[in-house]
Amino acid sequence: MLGQMMRHLATLSVVYLLRLTNHAFFVTARSSSTATVLLATCIGVSTFIRPSDAADTTEEKVVLSAGKLRSLGEVALSERKFPEAESYYRQAIAVEPDNAINYYKLYSVHKRMRSLSSALDDITKAVEINGEKADWRIQKAKILVNLGRCEEALVEYGLAHKSAKGEKQAVDLAKEAGECSKMIVMANEAYLREDWASAIVHFNRVLGITLDTPDMLFMKAQAEFHTGDYYGVISDTGKMLKNYPKHIESYQLRGEAYFRLNEMDMAVKHFREGLKLDPEHKGCKEGHKLLKKITKKDKRGDEAFEKGEYQNAITRWWEAMNNDMTLLSFVRPTLLKVVKAHIALKEYEKAIEEAQKHVGNQESVEGLHALGEAQLAAEKYQEAINTYQKAFDIAPEDEKRKCKEKFSEAQTALKQSKEKNYYKILGVPRTAQQKEIKKSYRELALKWHPDKNTDNKEEAEKMFQDISEAYEVLSDKELRAKYDRGEDVFENQGGGGGGQGRHHMDPNMFFQQNFRQGGGQQRHHFRYG
């Protein structure tokens, strides 16, 4: 007796393991058919194989009842094993295709899986078989609302209203469906007449009621694009692509939004994703082509500027901007680079003109700072002071300190313009780098050296001395900082400006020292005095 029980226990263990794999098991010839079928039924095995001998096997199927399959489905659903639950309910439908409860159970699984279109198919079939259940019709109507099919939901609520049990609930929910239907109509009408702001408002209301209306969400994103809300476009197309990863138009629209924000790398990424799905997609191809054309020109402009080829840089930047002057997120910062290039070329009036275009389009702290820099370079000190004051007035708190420094710099420049202006002497802007300052000093020192100006030696001596003094200050980081702040750079100077003989070094010695530094080709030996 004990041995027989142990044999049954072993058989149960093996069968259970096989069930976990393919729902089939082998039974020995000595096993009881009744016991085997009972065992299969208990553990939910739908198929078993009974071998007649070691060399030949035949398959015998045991089909579980629909009730048992529904029970197994409920267990799987409670454990959130949705695919498994779906499989059991589909098997139950195969056993009892005319039993509405099987479709209702499958609807419950698809609803939990947020597969609303499949859930609608299931509940529709359940209602077709058994149209007396008002609760089922109400649930079907809710799914229809979630899918944005509010007119159809109204019909279902009307049918449910006929049932005494579903009357009150159906009436209340029908009002919401009616409002949803009206909002969809209003949203579509606003979209068609290109009233983008109104369309966004109505689409938001519809999306607040529905759960899966991709057409409404995409139309809202398009409306946001037309209003310039590019971050809104990115957010909504992101939701679209999460649920519909092959929606090419969303890749295109999202790429264009990033493009408008001057986030070129992200724009390229989205255009390329769209082209992976359809290499001939017109919108993605055109967007990708234009973007690459603009960024290529812009890069060439940057490279030219770094090489000191300022006019070439300006040309390349304008070529990039002229591809689409409405692309303001790119045009505005590029225009500021053009301003810097004109200042480097000492084309100060042109720099002011381009900076004023930037400010005229939309005032910003960075635009006003660029204008102020151009005005300072052009020695329009009071205008620069006024510009920097305006920048301070509109600046956020975290930028006011920088604006105040710019304002003080302009005031100092105005004060120094009435005394000795070292930047003006060397002919460089206040933003000049050391390389530019040194180059200007060498050129001017050679030009005004007294030994080369015997006909106007007195003027040359004064100019040569001023040039040396200016370079002595501006080539020294500490002295230049003091000078820029309007402080005295030499002892007993007073007033922030230099005077004749107030520099620390003899001009001729200073000249020879600087022209001998580093060895090389330029070793000039002039006599002075």
Secondary structure, DSSP 8 states (H G I E B T S, - for coil): -HHHHHHHHHHHHHHHHHHHHTS--B--TTS-HHHHHHHHHHHT--EEEEESSSS-EEEEE----HHHHHHHHHHHHHTT-HHHHHHHHHHHHHH-TT-HHHHHHHHHHHHHTT-HHHHHHHHHHHHHH-TT-HHHHHHHHHHHHHTT-HHHHHHHHHHHHTSTTTHHHHHHHHHHHHHHHHHHHHHHHHHHTT-HHHHHHHHHHHHHH-S--HHHHHHHHHHHHHHT-HHHHHHHHHHHHHH-TT-HHHHHHHHHHHHHTT-HHHHHHHHHHHHHH-TT-HHHHHHHHHHHHHHHHHHHHHHHHHTT-HHHHHHHHHHHHTT-TT-HHHHHHHHHHHHHHHHHTT-HHHHHHHHHHHHHH---HHHHHHHHHHHHHTT-HHHHHHHHHHHHHHS-GGGHHHHHHHHHHHHHHHHHHTS--HHHHHT--TT--HHHHHHHHHHHHHHH-GGG-GGGHHHHHHHHHHHHHHHHHHTSHHHHHHHHTT--SSTT--TTS--TT-SSS-HHHHHHHHHHTT-SS--------
